Each structure stands twice: as C-alpha cells, then as structure tokens.
C-alpha cells in the first residue's frame, strides 16, 4: 500500500487542463501514477512532452473532490452521493436523466447564479467511482449550465449510459452536446467499431483542449455547430482507442488517433452524407499531407511517435494510419473487416496491444495472411501516387496498365468514358496490389471506343493527379 501526500498547482493558462474562466476549471493529470510495466519493454519511462498522449494502466478508482458551495463537480465515473451534494430538486433531475431519452436541463444560468443547485454547506465532498479504466479526471464550475440525458448502448441488455454537458451560457456549440453525445454513443456501439460503449458515463465540458479523457471530453467553443459535433465525435471515439484497448499512445499514436480519425469519418457519413464527409476528410486529414513534398511525413507509420516531430507526427498518427484502416476495410469488405476488428478488440482490450498484436489479430480474424498489406502501409516510405501507363484495346479486350509510383496499396476507381458519352466505373480494392505492388492491370471486355480513362482514388488523394488521366 502506498500513501502519497502531494499537491498540484493548477495552470492558469489553460490548454489540456487548468483554469477555463474565474469560476470554471478542468483538472486532468493531477495525481501521481505508477508507470506501466510491460512484458515487452519493462518499465515504460518515456516522459510526457505535451505532444504525445499518456500511457497508463487499468485501475479501479474511488475518489472524492471537496469543493466550495455552488460548485458542481463533473468527473469520470459514477457520482455516488448526489443527495449529499445537490439540493433535492436537482438530485432528482439528475437521477431522472439516467433513464430519460430526452435532454434534461439540470441547472440553468439563473439557478446556478441563485445558489439553488448545490447544498449550501461551505464545502461539499463529491464522491465518484469507476472500474477498469486507465485514468480519471474532473472539472468544476459555479456558473456553467448543466444538461444531461442517457442512451441505450447495448440492445441485448438495455444498458444505458449517462450523457452530460457543462458549458458557459455563451457556449452555443454545446447546446446540442447531449443530443449529439447520445447519437454518437449509440452509433459507435451499433455500427463502427460496433462494440457497446464500455463505460457508464460521458461528459462534455467546455474548455480549450479539444482533447479526450476517459469518460470526459474537453472541447472549445468555435461557433460552428457542425464542426463542434465532429470534434466531439472524434474525442468520444477515443473511448475505444486508446482507453478501452489500453494503447501505448506515447509510442504508437497511430493506434489511437488513426482509429479516432477513421471513426470520425464513418460517423460523419451517417450524420452528413458521404459527399460532405469525403470533402471534410480530404481537406482536413489528407490534403496538406499529400501536397507537401517534404520527406518528413513519409517516414514509416510504424516509427515511434515519440521520435517524430512536426508533420511527420501528425500525418503518421492521423491521416496515413486512418487511410490504412479504410484501405483494409475496402479490401476485406465490411463483414470480414468487422470480424477482424472485433477479433483484435476482443483479444486485446485492457491488455496494451502493440502494432504487431494488431497485425496478428487482424490476420487471424480475417482468416488470411495480410502481412504484405501491413508491410506496404506500416513499414515503408510509401505515399499515394498512381499513374496510367498504358491503355490498349484489341479485339474486344481492353487493358489499363497502372503504375503505383507512390507505393501505398490503395483502393481506386477506374472511370472509363466511351466515345458515345457513356461511362463505366470499375472499383479496384487494394488486393489489386497483392502480387505486384508497382504495377497493376485492369482488364474489361467491350468493343466501344474508349475516349478517356481516369483513376479516381476518392479520399486516397493522389500526389500528382495530372498523370491519373489517359
Ligand atoms: Zn484524437
């Protein structure tokens, strides 16, 4: 048993944590922790340098936050003693939210200002508990509005998750936070990754971080409801990667940011349609990477995140890794990809998988050896660049030869326009690169005269699109 006395001065300049305004604070990373001891690396001693995330072990937590009256405390985990900290009407509203599909305004601006919400002792002790989770954090405010609801995340057991939001009266992005939270938890649970949200609560707190924490997100007010929903979706998606899985994101950020980026894209299709989701993904996740000729971002994805900097860190962690997951989904098809992903998640949740555990589990779950694909995406300096090298038409047999100059095994469409104005699209999955990663041929029958051929990678944006057309 270790007993540790410590204090933790809270930052006034708030980034990931600290003071948001004179009456609102977000407190993360605030207590001493024991490093992770791994069977592959021993004690994990990588220091936190602000760029990469933390790497923590799984714990059961019971903790108390002592706060002055009129401060509502929000935290990871279940509030154990609402009747000891809230006035009866407000404790009743909170409890009602645990079974309500509707968004309940637990405390309004007037109620907070009027001292009506918390019990009026000088100090109150808010008690929380949560099991099998990698960290806890908390936030408090005497002025923020407080919304809450809940949503069923597991249709087999009807298990509900509490969804809450705490925000400034001017925080327009947060007005729909609980509604969006409910949508995201149900969607992630039932679609991708298709694993019921593994904790009992998810609270969004207005701050400046745009950052995920177990059971909490700290997002900024940007004045753009659509973008705010996307950012909240992204941070909630992190519940699975890294938190549920226990990813070492200090070393392998692509094992969590790549998935959060992928899940953000997939839920974006459901929310806004494929065209809008594609457009955003290309602009926000691919464009600056593929248009930048510097070699920094072409380092292999497998590179340790702690040894990358600048664009090399960002693109390896987010865009390139996400593209690899989406390329694999395209190649395997949704059913096999989901079976493989669930094999990985079932095998490794709570156990700190490393990249090779991902590769091996996906091979097992997919029932095929995908090592050529993982080598192509994770252990190379590849990028995205196709070119049409030749189009031939002889006796009703047409052949398009395609050079893979960038090297990544991407999916793409061959779009053929005939002289009579008709069009044909032949989708190619990354499997087209399995036997020859430099050159592929696409054959199709037909005697109509071909006017043009275009290679369209969609979100797999090409570094030199000009040579994608014949
Ligand atoms: Zn993220």
Boltz pocket constraint, residues with backbone or C-beta under 6 A from the ligand:
constraints:
  - pocket:
      binder: B
      contacts: [[A, 234], [A, 235], [A, 238], [A, 256], [A, 257], [A, 260]]
      max_distance: 6.0
